[in-house]
Amino acid sequence: PGPAGTGERPMRVMPAPRTWALIPSWEWHRAGVDDKRASTILRAVRLAARLEQTVGMSPAEARTRLEVVPGIGPWTSAEVVQRSHGAPDEVTTGDLHLPRIVGWALAGNRDADDAEMLRLLEPYAPEGQRHRAARYVLLSGSTPPRRHPKMRKTDIGRW
């Protein structure tokens, strides 16, 4: 749409909920989307009008509404609200790598969990910047060293 819709990387507009609902199961499969994720998307599509109301809510209220949909949990709701509301304090919990990366960068702890990560980000809470602080840590590239060497690449065609 508009002048941003031309050129090498045109702007895209999200399809209407009805369009999502009409996607056949084999198209989800061809796109690499498993049944569990496709079902979650279709449940969200059925509640699209109610979910779109979250734009006018606070980030915490929006997360609560999103998490009512089966399949949408704390990780997904935090990621959505960070983008839809620009919420700089909504920290992603339940992530596989984020706690370890934040723990390593801020305390040298490679075994941090969600609780430890939130404790380390607590100094940024009064200003409401915990998510932003975690993003800066991720963008810094500081990651814990690997525990084991990478697996040797083997050409199985030579066996």
C-alpha positions as CSV (number, residue, x, y, z in Angstrom):
1,P,0.0,0.0,0.0
2,G,1.1,3.5,-0.7
3,P,4.6,4.6,-1.8
4,A,6.2,2.0,0.6
5,G,4.5,-0.7,-1.4
6,T,6.8,-0.5,-4.4
7,G,10.5,-1.4,-4.8
8,E,12.6,-4.3,-3.9
9,R,11.0,-5.0,-0.5
10,P,7.3,-3.9,-0.6
11,M,5.3,-3.3,2.5
12,R,3.0,-6.1,3.4
13,V,-0.4,-5.9,5.2
14,M,-1.5,-8.7,7.5
15,P,-4.4,-10.7,5.9
16,A,-7.9,-10.4,7.3
17,P,-8.9,-13.0,9.9
18,R,-11.3,-14.6,7.4
19,T,-8.3,-15.1,5.0
20,W,-6.3,-16.9,7.7
21,A,-9.3,-19.1,8.5
22,L,-9.6,-20.3,4.9
23,I,-6.0,-21.5,4.6
24,P,-6.2,-25.3,4.1
25,S,-4.3,-27.7,6.3
26,W,-1.9,-28.8,3.6
27,E,-0.8,-25.2,3.0
28,W,0.1,-24.9,6.7
29,H,2.1,-28.1,6.3
30,R,3.9,-26.9,3.2
31,A,4.8,-23.6,5.0
32,G,6.5,-25.7,7.8
33,V,3.8,-24.9,10.4
34,D,2.9,-27.8,12.6
35,D,-0.6,-28.7,13.6
36,K,-0.2,-27.3,17.2
37,R,0.8,-23.8,16.0
38,A,-1.7,-23.8,13.1
39,S,-4.5,-24.6,15.6
40,T,-3.4,-21.8,17.9
41,I,-3.5,-19.4,15.0
42,L,-6.9,-20.5,14.0
43,R,-8.2,-20.2,17.6
44,A,-6.8,-16.6,17.7
45,V,-8.5,-15.9,14.3
46,R,-11.8,-16.9,15.8
47,L,-11.3,-14.4,18.6
48,A,-9.7,-11.7,16.4
49,A,-12.2,-8.9,17.3
50,R,-11.6,-9.5,21.0
51,L,-7.8,-9.7,20.6
52,E,-7.7,-6.5,18.5
53,Q,-9.3,-4.7,21.5
54,T,-6.0,-5.3,23.4
55,V,-4.5,-2.3,21.4
56,G,-6.3,0.1,23.8
57,M,-5.3,-1.8,26.9
58,S,-2.3,-1.6,29.2
59,P,0.4,-4.2,28.4
60,A,-0.5,-6.3,31.5
61,E,-4.2,-6.3,30.5
62,A,-3.3,-7.1,26.9
63,R,-1.1,-10.1,28.0
64,T,-3.9,-11.4,30.2
65,R,-6.4,-11.3,27.3
66,L,-3.9,-12.9,24.9
67,E,-3.2,-15.8,27.3
68,V,-6.9,-16.7,27.4
69,V,-6.3,-18.3,24.0
70,P,-5.2,-21.9,24.4
71,G,-1.7,-22.2,23.0
72,I,-0.7,-18.6,23.7
73,G,1.4,-18.5,26.9
74,P,3.7,-16.0,28.7
75,W,6.4,-16.2,26.1
76,T,4.1,-15.4,23.1
77,S,2.1,-12.7,25.0
78,A,5.3,-10.9,26.0
79,E,6.7,-11.0,22.5
80,V,3.4,-9.7,21.1
81,V,3.0,-6.9,23.6
82,Q,6.6,-5.8,23.2
83,R,5.9,-5.1,19.6
84,S,2.2,-4.0,19.6
85,H,2.5,-1.7,22.6
86,G,6.2,-0.9,22.5
87,A,6.3,-2.1,26.1
88,P,9.9,-1.7,27.3
89,D,9.3,-3.5,30.6
90,E,7.6,-6.7,29.4
91,V,10.3,-9.3,29.8
92,T,10.1,-12.6,27.8
93,T,10.0,-15.5,30.2
94,G,10.0,-19.1,29.2
95,D,12.7,-18.5,26.6
96,L,15.3,-21.3,26.2
97,H,18.4,-19.1,25.8
98,L,17.5,-15.6,27.1
99,P,18.0,-16.2,30.8
100,R,21.4,-17.8,30.2
101,I,22.6,-15.0,28.0
102,V,21.4,-12.3,30.4
103,G,22.8,-14.2,33.3
104,W,26.2,-14.5,31.6
105,A,26.3,-10.9,30.5
106,L,25.2,-9.3,33.8
107,A,26.6,-11.8,36.4
108,G,28.8,-14.3,34.7
109,N,26.2,-17.0,35.5
110,R,25.8,-19.4,32.6
111,D,23.1,-21.4,34.3
112,A,20.6,-18.6,35.0
113,D,16.9,-19.4,34.9
114,D,13.9,-17.0,34.5
115,A,13.8,-16.1,38.2
116,E,17.6,-15.3,38.2
117,M,17.2,-13.2,35.0
118,L,14.3,-11.2,36.5
119,R,16.4,-10.6,39.6
120,L,19.3,-9.4,37.5
121,L,17.0,-7.1,35.5
122,E,15.4,-5.7,38.6
123,P,17.6,-2.5,38.7
124,Y,15.9,-1.5,35.4
125,A,12.4,-2.0,36.7
126,P,11.9,1.4,38.3
127,E,12.4,3.1,35.0
128,G,10.3,0.3,33.3
129,Q,13.2,-0.8,31.0
130,R,13.7,-4.5,31.7
131,H,12.9,-5.7,28.2
132,R,15.0,-3.0,26.7
133,A,17.9,-3.9,28.9
134,A,17.6,-7.6,27.9
135,R,17.5,-6.6,24.2
136,Y,20.7,-4.6,24.6
137,V,22.3,-7.6,26.2
138,L,21.2,-9.7,23.2
139,L,22.4,-7.1,20.7
140,S,25.8,-6.9,22.5
141,G,26.6,-10.5,21.2
142,S,27.9,-11.5,24.7
143,T,27.0,-15.2,25.0
144,P,28.2,-17.8,27.4
145,P,31.0,-20.0,26.0
146,R,29.8,-23.4,24.7
147,R,30.1,-26.3,27.0
148,H,31.2,-28.8,24.4
149,P,32.8,-28.6,21.0
150,K,30.5,-28.6,18.1
151,M,29.8,-32.0,16.5
152,R,32.1,-32.8,13.7
153,K,30.4,-32.5,10.3
154,T,30.2,-35.9,8.6
155,D,29.2,-36.7,5.1
156,I,26.8,-39.5,5.6
157,G,26.9,-40.2,1.9
158,R,30.4,-41.7,2.3
159,W,29.3,-44.4,4.8
